[in-house]
Amino acid sequence: MSQSPKSPNTNPNPNSDQDYLNLEPPPSLKSQWKPKALSLPDIWVKEQALKHVICNMQQQFSRTPSISPPSEPDLTSFQSFPLDPIEPDYSSLLSDVVLLGIFSKLPVSQHVSNSLVCKRWLYLTGRLVQSLKVKDWSFISSGRVFNRFPNLTDLDLVGSCIQMPKDSGVLLTHKTVSVYVDTSFTFAGFLGKTALMPLHVVDTGLAMVAEKYPNLRRLVVIGASEEGLRQIAARCYTLQELELHCCGDLALKGISGIKILQVMKLIGSVNGFYDSTVSDIGLTLLAQGCKRLVKLELCGCEGSYDGVKAIGQCCQMLEELSFYDHRMDGGWLAGLSYCSNLKTLKLKSCKNTDTSPGADEHLGTCLTLEELHLQQCHIRDKQSVKALFLVCENVRAIDFRNCWGLDDDVFSLASICRRVKLLSVEGCSLVTIKGLESVLLSWKELQQLRVMSRNNIKDTEVTPELATLFSMLKELIWRQDSRSLLLSNLVGTGMGKKGGRFFQRSKD
């Protein structure tokens, strides 16, 4: 019986997997062999093989044989344990009083991030917030603002009272208000009657605010009526500052019950936004109802001599009075003489000072006035400017800032005020060194002078008399025109010439 020769590659033990598991290369190829990076197909094949092994293990250990073909293994039985144990919340051991004390020491910028930790921290950080601008009226009507911020003392409702599309992408900003607007325009401005919240809705919201925030100190609202303001006056006993937008004369009857109101800003009309009328009737109601006013600002308000006189007679504690883009009738300047305690008078963005001031002997004088500020005003009319300086004859500080029409002739009228100690001139390009010198030399009590960025005022034109005055001042800020200063430094360098001459080719 013949026997075939045994092959050298034949495995004597067919059930052994030693040769299949021994993947080590022969000694001759060890130096050249390098591990090969696995490709995506190799990874997939290994993953499928692992699943097949798990499936076979489940079939062997199961007591009932499976009739259905093998499927994907159920890996839900393999429980995954967290790598790091959950640490205990040590802040839960602290009381609310202790946490509030810790949060109060942190900067305000961290209140938002702290409120995102948990519901308890959200509630505690809300108790620290005292000032808020509401953009959505549903935040008021639903009562969420009262639960979220129970201790507010400063509340601004202007943005929430305007029904304009928040997704319009057009943000219209004014110095007194900023809203989103659409392309529709009416003769009453962007904010017509339909854009503002209805009066009864605003009044209901103000009643809720008055009930929940009795310690309110500052309130800003637009389109409020007499009933809503009456609710605020009846319950907010500590209200000291009030700002009313788009408010009429009769609505001012509601603030007569605010006994300690000290700061009032009344915005009647704003060009391009809304238009409401505040006349002498409203000014008289304001003066009779708020007799403890210290600071009053009238923006876009109408009126005349009678309204200003009523403010001066009733508000005897008034120290600062501001007119922003006023629409006053002629002769209103004479009413300022009744302000017996007025210390600061401000005129901002006024197209005229007084169209008909009247005779000089009937104007009167504010004896206690100390500061006069004129910012972005048209002061070309010499008669009205003269009347203004006569009323402010005892002023100690005068501030001209970006005023139109202020030339040497108009500026020379400032010499009527003999007791000036501080003069500030900024942005008035028509004033020259000659006009400035004629006024400064007439003021014997001048101590501070600020002249900044002037086109017609140069160092080379300063006279010896003016230089002597400068040496005696306690404060001197003198900034001449940057253009003339640059040209003087470029003399002899060949720069600063026109392009046609500077780049002209040289001819041989």
Secondary structure as a PSIPRED ss2 file (coil, helix, strand):
# PSIPRED VFORMAT (PSIPRED V4.0)

   1 M C   1.000  0.000  0.000
   2 S C   1.000  0.000  0.000
   3 Q C   1.000  0.000  0.000
   4 S C   1.000  0.000  0.000
   5 P C   1.000  0.000  0.000
   6 K C   1.000  0.000  0.000
   7 S C   1.000  0.000  0.000
   8 P C   1.000  0.000  0.000
   9 N C   1.000  0.000  0.000
  10 T C   1.000  0.000  0.000
  11 N C   1.000  0.000  0.000
  12 P C   1.000  0.000  0.000
  13 N C   1.000  0.000  0.000
  14 P C   1.000  0.000  0.000
  15 N C   1.000  0.000  0.000
  16 S C   1.000  0.000  0.000
  17 D C   1.000  0.000  0.000
  18 Q H   0.000  1.000  0.000
  19 D H   0.000  1.000  0.000
  20 Y H   0.000  1.000  0.000
  21 L H   0.000  1.000  0.000
  22 N C   1.000  0.000  0.000
  23 L C   1.000  0.000  0.000
  24 E C   1.000  0.000  0.000
  25 P C   1.000  0.000  0.000
  26 P C   1.000  0.000  0.000
  27 P H   0.000  1.000  0.000
  28 S H   0.000  1.000  0.000
  29 L H   0.000  1.000  0.000
  30 K C   1.000  0.000  0.000
  31 S C   1.000  0.000  0.000
  32 Q C   1.000  0.000  0.000
  33 W C   1.000  0.000  0.000
  34 K C   1.000  0.000  0.000
  35 P C   1.000  0.000  0.000
  36 K C   1.000  0.000  0.000
  37 A C   1.000  0.000  0.000
  38 L C   1.000  0.000  0.000
  39 S C   1.000  0.000  0.000
  40 L H   0.000  1.000  0.000
  41 P H   0.000  1.000  0.000
  42 D H   0.000  1.000  0.000
  43 I H   0.000  1.000  0.000
  44 W H   0.000  1.000  0.000
  45 V H   0.000  1.000  0.000
  46 K H   0.000  1.000  0.000
  47 E H   0.000  1.000  0.000
  48 Q H   0.000  1.000  0.000
  49 A H   0.000  1.000  0.000
  50 L H   0.000  1.000  0.000
  51 K H   0.000  1.000  0.000
  52 H H   0.000  1.000  0.000
  53 V H   0.000  1.000  0.000
  54 I H   0.000  1.000  0.000
  55 C H   0.000  1.000  0.000
  56 N H   0.000  1.000  0.000
  57 M H   0.000  1.000  0.000
  58 Q H   0.000  1.000  0.000
  59 Q H   0.000  1.000  0.000
  60 Q H   0.000  1.000  0.000
  61 F H   0.000  1.000  0.000
  62 S C   1.000  0.000  0.000
  63 R C   1.000  0.000  0.000
  64 T C   1.000  0.000  0.000
  65 P C   1.000  0.000  0.000
  66 S C   1.000  0.000  0.000
  67 I C   1.000  0.000  0.000
  68 S C   1.000  0.000  0.000
  69 P C   1.000  0.000  0.000
  70 P C   1.000  0.000  0.000
  71 S C   1.000  0.000  0.000
  72 E C   1.000  0.000  0.000
  73 P C   1.000  0.000  0.000
  74 D C   1.000  0.000  0.000
  75 L H   0.000  1.000  0.000
  76 T H   0.000  1.000  0.000
  77 S H   0.000  1.000  0.000
  78 F C   1.000  0.000  0.000
  79 Q C   1.000  0.000  0.000
  80 S C   1.000  0.000  0.000
  81 F C   1.000  0.000  0.000
  82 P C   1.000  0.000  0.000
  83 L C   1.000  0.000  0.000
  84 D C   1.000  0.000  0.000
  85 P C   1.000  0.000  0.000
  86 I C   1.000  0.000  0.000
  87 E C   1.000  0.000  0.000
  88 P C   1.000  0.000  0.000
  89 D C   1.000  0.000  0.000
  90 Y H   0.000  1.000  0.000
  91 S H   0.000  1.000  0.000
  92 S H   0.000  1.000  0.000
  93 L H   0.000  1.000  0.000
  94 L C   1.000  0.000  0.000
  95 S C   1.000  0.000  0.000
  96 D H   0.000  1.000  0.000
  97 V H   0.000  1.000  0.000
  98 V H   0.000  1.000  0.000
  99 L H   0.000  1.000  0.000
 100 L H   0.000  1.000  0.000
 101 G H   0.000  1.000  0.000
 102 I H   0.000  1.000  0.000
 103 F H   0.000  1.000  0.000
 104 S H   0.000  1.000  0.000
 105 K H   0.000  1.000  0.000
 106 L C   1.000  0.000  0.000
 107 P C   1.000  0.000  0.000
 108 V H   0.000  1.000  0.000
 109 S H   0.000  1.000  0.000
 110 Q H   0.000  1.000  0.000
 111 H H   0.000  1.000  0.000
 112 V H   0.000  1.000  0.000
 113 S H   0.000  1.000  0.000
 114 N H   0.000  1.000  0.000
 115 S H   0.000  1.000  0.000
 116 L C   1.000  0.000  0.000
 117 V C   1.000  0.000  0.000
 118 C C   1.000  0.000  0.000
 119 K H   0.000  1.000  0.000
 120 R H   0.000  1.000  0.000
 121 W H   0.000  1.000  0.000
 122 L H   0.000  1.000  0.000
 123 Y H   0.000  1.000  0.000
 124 L H   0.000  1.000  0.000
 125 T H   0.000  1.000  0.000
 126 G H   0.000  1.000  0.000
 127 R H   0.000  1.000  0.000
 128 L H   0.000  1.000  0.000
 129 V C   1.000  0.000  0.000
 130 Q C   1.000  0.000  0.000
 131 S E   0.000  0.000  1.000
 132 L E   0.000  0.000  1.000
 133 K E   0.000  0.000  1.000
 134 V C   1.000  0.000  0.000
 135 K C   1.000  0.000  0.000
 136 D C   1.000  0.000  0.000
 137 W C   1.000  0.000  0.000
 138 S H   0.000  1.000  0.000
 139 F H   0.000  1.000  0.000
 140 I H   0.000  1.000  0.000
 141 S H   0.000  1.000  0.000
 142 S C   1.000  0.000  0.000
 143 G C   1.000  0.000  0.000
 144 R H   0.000  1.000  0.000
 145 V H   0.000  1.000  0.000
 146 F H   0.000  1.000  0.000
 147 N H   0.000  1.000  0.000
 148 R H   0.000  1.000  0.000
 149 F C   1.000  0.000  0.000
 150 P C   1.000  0.000  0.000
 151 N C   1.000  0.000  0.000
 152 L C   1.000  0.000  0.000
 153 T C   1.000  0.000  0.000
 154 D E   0.000  0.000  1.000
 155 L E   0.000  0.000  1.000
 156 D E   0.000  0.000  1.000
 157 L C   1.000  0.000  0.000
 158 V C   1.000  0.000  0.000
 159 G C   1.000  0.000  0.000
 160 S C   1.000  0.000  0.000
 161 C C   1.000  0.000  0.000
 162 I E   0.000  0.000  1.000
 163 Q C   1.000  0.000  0.000
 164 M C   1.000  0.000  0.000
 165 P C   1.000  0.000  0.000
 166 K C   1.000  0.000  0.000
 167 D C   1.000  0.000  0.000
 168 S C   1.000  0.000  0.000
 169 G C   1.000  0.000  0.000
 170 V C   1.000  0.000  0.000
 171 L E   0.000  0.000  1.000
 172 L E   0.000  0.000  1.000
 173 T E   0.000  0.000  1.000
 174 H C   1.000  0.000  0.000
 175 K C   1.000  0.000  0.000
 176 T C   1.000  0.000  0.000
 177 V C   1.000  0.000  0.000
 178 S E   0.000  0.000  1.000
 179 V E   0.000  0.000  1.000
 180 Y E   0.000  0.000  1.000
 181 V C   1.000  0.000  0.000
 182 D C   1.000  0.000  0.000
 183 T C   1.000  0.000  0.000
 184 S C   1.000  0.000  0.000
 185 F C   1.000  0.000  0.000
 186 T E   0.000  0.000  1.000
 187 F C   1.000  0.000  0.000
 188 A C   1.000  0.000  0.000
 189 G E   0.000  0.000  1.000
 190 F C   1.000  0.000  0.000
 191 L C   1.000  0.000  0.000
 192 G C   1.000  0.000  0.000
 193 K C   1.000  0.000  0.000
 194 T C   1.000  0.000  0.000
 195 A C   1.000  0.000  0.000
 196 L E   0.000  0.000  1.000
 197 M C   1.000  0.000  0.000
 198 P C   1.000  0.000  0.000
 199 L H   0.000  1.000  0.000
 200 H H   0.000  1.000  0.000
 201 V H   0.000  1.000  0.000
 202 V H   0.000  1.000  0.000
 203 D H   0.000  1.000  0.000
 204 T H   0.000  1.000  0.000
 205 G H   0.000  1.000  0.000
 206 L H   0.000  1.000  0.000
 207 A H   0.000  1.000  0.000
 208 M H   0.000  1.000  0.000
 209 V H   0.000  1.000  0.000
 210 A H   0.000  1.000  0.000
 211 E H   0.000  1.000  0.000
 212 K H   0.000  1.000  0.000
 213 Y C   1.000  0.000  0.000
 214 P C   1.000  0.000  0.000
 215 N C   1.000  0.000  0.000
 216 L C   1.000  0.000  0.000
 217 R C   1.000  0.000  0.000
 218 R E   0.000  0.000  1.000
 219 L E   0.000  0.000  1.000
 220 V E   0.000  0.000  1.000
 221 V E   0.000  0.000  1.000
 222 I E   0.000  0.000  1.000
 223 G C   1.000  0.000  0.000
 224 A C   1.000  0.000  0.000
 225 S C   1.000  0.000  0.000
 226 E H   0.000  1.000  0.000
 227 E H   0.000  1.000  0.000
 228 G H   0.000  1.000  0.000
 229 L H   0.000  1.000  0.000
 230 R H   0.000  1.000  0.000
 231 Q H   0.000  1.000  0.000
 232 I H   0.000  1.000  0.000
 233 A H   0.000  1.000  0.000
 234 A H   0.000  1.000  0.000
 235 R H   0.000  1.000  0.000
 236 C C   1.000  0.000  0.000
 237 Y C   1.000  0.000  0.000
 238 T C   1.000  0.000  0.000
 239 L C   1.000  0.000  0.000
 240 Q C   1.000  0.000  0.000
 241 E E   0.000  0.000  1.000
 242 L E   0.000  0.000  1.000
 243 E E   0.000  0.000  1.000
 244 L E   0.000  0.000  1.000
 245 H E   0.000  0.000  1.000
 246 C C   1.000  0.000  0.000
 247 C C   1.000  0.000  0.000
 248 G C   1.000  0.000  0.000
 249 D C   1.000  0.000  0.000
 250 L H   0.000  1.000  0.000
 251 A H   0.000  1.000  0.000
 252 L H   0.000  1.000  0.000
 253 K H   0.000  1.000  0.000
 254 G H   0.000  1.000  0.000
 255 I H   0.000  1.000  0.000
 256 S H   0.000  1.000  0.000
 257 G H   0.000  1.000  0.000
 258 I C   1.000  0.000  0.000
 259 K C   1.000  0.000  0.000
 260 I C   1.000  0.000  0.000
 261 L C   1.000  0.000  0.000
 262 Q C   1.000  0.000  0.000
 263 V E   0.000  0.000  1.000
 264 M E   0.000  0.000  1.000
 265 K E   0.000  0.000  1.000
 266 L E   0.000  0.000  1.000
 267 I E   0.000  0.000  1.000
 268 G C   1.000  0.000  0.000
 269 S E   0.000  0.000  1.000
 270 V E   0.000  0.000  1.000
 271 N C   1.000  0.000  0.000
 272 G C   1.000  0.000  0.000
 273 F C   1.000  0.000  0.000
 274 Y E   0.000  0.000  1.000
 275 D E   0.000  0.000  1.000
 276 S C   1.000  0.000  0.000
 277 T C   1.000  0.000  0.000
 278 V C   1.000  0.000  0.000
 279 S C   1.000  0.000  0.000
 280 D H   0.000  1.000  0.000
 281 I H   0.000  1.000  0.000
 282 G H   0.000  1.000  0.000
 283 L H   0.000  1.000  0.000
 284 T H   0.000  1.000  0.000
 285 L H   0.000  1.000  0.000
 286 L H   0.000  1.000  0.000
 287 A H   0.000  1.000  0.000
 288 Q H   0.000  1.000  0.000
 289 G H   0.000  1.000  0.000
 290 C C   1.000  0.000  0.000
 291 K C   1.000  0.000  0.000
 292 R C   1.000  0.000  0.000
 293 L C   1.000  0.000  0.000
 294 V C   1.000  0.000  0.000
 295 K E   0.000  0.000  1.000
 296 L E   0.000  0.000  1.000
 297 E E   0.000  0.000  1.000
 298 L E   0.000  0.000  1.000
 299 C E   0.000  0.000  1.000
 300 G C   1.000  0.000  0.000
 301 C C   1.000  0.000  0.000
 302 E E   0.000  0.000  1.000
 303 G E   0.000  0.000  1.000
 304 S C   1.000  0.000  0.000
 305 Y H   0.000  1.000  0.000
 306 D H   0.000  1.000  0.000
 307 G H   0.000  1.000  0.000
 308 V H   0.000  1.000  0.000
 309 K H   0.000  1.000  0.000
 310 A H   0.000  1.000  0.000
 311 I H   0.000  1.000  0.000
 312 G H   0.000  1.000  0.000
 313 Q H   0.000  1.000  0.000
 314 C H   0.000  1.000  0.000
 315 C C   1.000  0.000  0.000
 316 Q C   1.000  0.000  0.000
 317 M C   1.000  0.000  0.000
 318 L C   1.000  0.000  0.000
 319 E C   1.000  0.000  0.000
 320 E E   0.000  0.000  1.000
 321 L E   0.000  0.000  1.000
 322 S E   0.000  0.000  1.000
 323 F E   0.000  0.000  1.000
 324 Y E   0.000  0.000  1.000
 325 D C   1.000  0.000  0.000
 326 H C   1.000  0.000  0.000
 327 R E   0.000  0.000  1.000
 328 M E   0.000  0.000  1.000
 329 D C   1.000  0.000  0.000
 330 G C   1.000  0.000  0.000
 331 G C   1.000  0.000  0.000
 332 W H   0.000  1.000  0.000
 333 L H   0.000  1.000  0.000
 334 A H   0.000  1.000  0.000
 335 G H   0.000  1.000  0.000
 336 L H   0.000  1.000  0.000
 337 S H   0.000  1.000  0.000
 338 Y H   0.000  1.000  0.000
 339 C C   1.000  0.000  0.000
 340 S C   1.000  0.000  0.000
 341 N C   1.000  0.000  0.000
 342 L C   1.000  0.000  0.000
 343 K C   1.000  0.000  0.000
 344 T E   0.000  0.000  1.000
 345 L E   0.000  0.000  1.000
 346 K E   0.000  0.000  1.000
 347 L E   0.000  0.000  1.000
 348 K E   0.000  0.000  1.000
 349 S C   1.000  0.000  0.000
 350 C C   1.000  0.000  0.000
 351 K C   1.000  0.000  0.000
 352 N C   1.000  0.000  0.000
 353 T C   1.000  0.000  0.000
 354 D C   1.000  0.000  0.000
 355 T C   1.000  0.000  0.000
 356 S C   1.000  0.000  0.000
 357 P C   1.000  0.000  0.000
 358 G C   1.000  0.000  0.000
 359 A C   1.000  0.000  0.000
 360 D H   0.000  1.000  0.000
 361 E H   0.000  1.000  0.000
 362 H H   0.000  1.000  0.000
 363 L C   1.000  0.000  0.000
 364 G C   1.000  0.000  0.000
 365 T C   1.000  0.000  0.000
 366 C C   1.000  0.000  0.000
 367 L C   1.000  0.000  0.000
 368 T C   1.000  0.000  0.000
 369 L C   1.000  0.000  0.000
 370 E C   1.000  0.000  0.000
 371 E E   0.000  0.000  1.000
 372 L E   0.000  0.000  1.000
 373 H E   0.000  0.000  1.000
 374 L E   0.000  0.000  1.000
 375 Q E   0.000  0.000  1.000
 376 Q C   1.000  0.000  0.000
 377 C C   1.000  0.000  0.000
 378 H E   0.000  0.000  1.000
 379 I C   1.000  0.000  0.000
 380 R C   1.000  0.000  0.000
 381 D C   1.000  0.000  0.000
 382 K H   0.000  1.000  0.000
 383 Q H   0.000  1.000  0.000
 384 S H   0.000  1.000  0.000
 385 V H   0.000  1.000  0.000
 386 K H   0.000  1.000  0.000
 387 A H   0.000  1.000  0.000
 388 L H   0.000  1.000  0.000
 389 F H   0.000  1.000  0.000
 390 L H   0.000  1.000  0.000
 391 V H   0.000  1.000  0.000
 392 C C   1.000  0.000  0.000
 393 E C   1.000  0.000  0.000
 394 N C   1.000  0.000  0.000
 395 V C   1.000  0.000  0.000
 396 R C   1.000  0.000  0.000
 397 A E   0.000  0.000  1.000
 398 I E   0.000  0.000  1.000
 399 D E   0.000  0.000  1.000
 400 F E   0.000  0.000  1.000
 401 R E   0.000  0.000  1.000
 402 N C   1.000  0.000  0.000
 403 C C   1.000  0.000  0.000
 404 W E   0.000  0.000  1.000
 405 G C   1.000  0.000  0.000
 406 L C   1.000  0.000  0.000
 407 D C   1.000  0.000  0.000
 408 D H   0.000  1.000  0.000
 409 D H   0.000  1.000  0.000
 410 V H   0.000  1.000  0.000
 411 F H   0.000  1.000  0.000
 412 S H   0.000  1.000  0.000
 413 L H   0.000  1.000  0.000
 414 A H   0.000  1.000  0.000
 415 S H   0.000  1.000  0.000
 416 I H   0.000  1.000  0.000
 417 C C   1.000  0.000  0.000
 418 R C   1.000  0.000  0.000
 419 R C   1.000  0.000  0.000
 420 V C   1.000  0.000  0.000
 421 K C   1.000  0.000  0.000
 422 L E   0.000  0.000  1.000
 423 L E   0.000  0.000  1.000
 424 S E   0.000  0.000  1.000
 425 V E   0.000  0.000  1.000
 426 E E   0.000  0.000  1.000
 427 G C   1.000  0.000  0.000
 428 C C   1.000  0.000  0.000
 429 S C   1.000  0.000  0.000
 430 L C   1.000  0.000  0.000
 431 V C   1.000  0.000  0.000
 432 T C   1.000  0.000  0.000
 433 I H   0.000  1.000  0.000
 434 K H   0.000  1.000  0.000
 435 G H   0.000  1.000  0.000
 436 L H   0.000  1.000  0.000
 437 E H   0.000  1.000  0.000
 438 S H   0.000  1.000  0.000
 439 V H   0.000  1.000  0.000
 440 L H   0.000  1.000  0.000
 441 L C   1.000  0.000  0.000
 442 S C   1.000  0.000  0.000
 443 W C   1.000  0.000  0.000
 444 K C   1.000  0.000  0.000
 445 E C   1.000  0.000  0.000
 446 L C   1.000  0.000  0.000
 447 Q C   1.000  0.000  0.000
 448 Q E   0.000  0.000  1.000
 449 L E   0.000  0.000  1.000
 450 R E   0.000  0.000  1.000
 451 V E   0.000  0.000  1.000
 452 M E   0.000  0.000  1.000
 453 S E   0.000  0.000  1.000
 454 R E   0.000  0.000  1.000
 455 N C   1.000  0.000  0.000
 456 N C   1.000  0.000  0.000
 457 I C   1.000  0.000  0.000
 458 K C   1.000  0.000  0.000
 459 D H   0.000  1.000  0.000
 460 T H   0.000  1.000  0.000
 461 E H   0.000  1.000  0.000
 462 V C   1.000  0.000  0.000
 463 T C   1.000  0.000  0.000
 464 P H   0.000  1.000  0.000
 465 E H   0.000  1.000  0.000
 466 L H   0.000  1.000  0.000
 467 A H   0.000  1.000  0.000
 468 T H   0.000  1.000  0.000
 469 L H   0.000  1.000  0.000
 470 F H   0.000  1.000  0.000
 471 S H   0.000  1.000  0.000
 472 M C   1.000  0.000  0.000
 473 L C   1.000  0.000  0.000
 474 K C   1.000  0.000  0.000
 475 E E   0.000  0.000  1.000
 476 L E   0.000  0.000  1.000
 477 I E   0.000  0.000  1.000
 478 W E   0.000  0.000  1.000
 479 R E   0.000  0.000  1.000
 480 Q E   0.000  0.000  1.000
 481 D C   1.000  0.000  0.000
 482 S H   0.000  1.000  0.000
 483 R H   0.000  1.000  0.000
 484 S H   0.000  1.000  0.000
 485 L H   0.000  1.000  0.000
 486 L H   0.000  1.000  0.000
 487 L H   0.000  1.000  0.000
 488 S H   0.000  1.000  0.000
 489 N H   0.000  1.000  0.000
 490 L C   1.000  0.000  0.000
 491 V C   1.000  0.000  0.000
 492 G C   1.000  0.000  0.000
 493 T C   1.000  0.000  0.000
 494 G C   1.000  0.000  0.000
 495 M C   1.000  0.000  0.000
 496 G C   1.000  0.000  0.000
 497 K C   1.000  0.000  0.000
 498 K C   1.000  0.000  0.000
 499 G H   0.000  1.000  0.000
 500 G H   0.000  1.000  0.000
 501 R H   0.000  1.000  0.000
 502 F H   0.000  1.000  0.000
 503 F C   1.000  0.000  0.000
 504 Q C   1.000  0.000  0.000
 505 R C   1.000  0.000  0.000
 506 S C   1.000  0.000  0.000
 507 K C   1.000  0.000  0.000
 508 D C   1.000  0.000  0.000
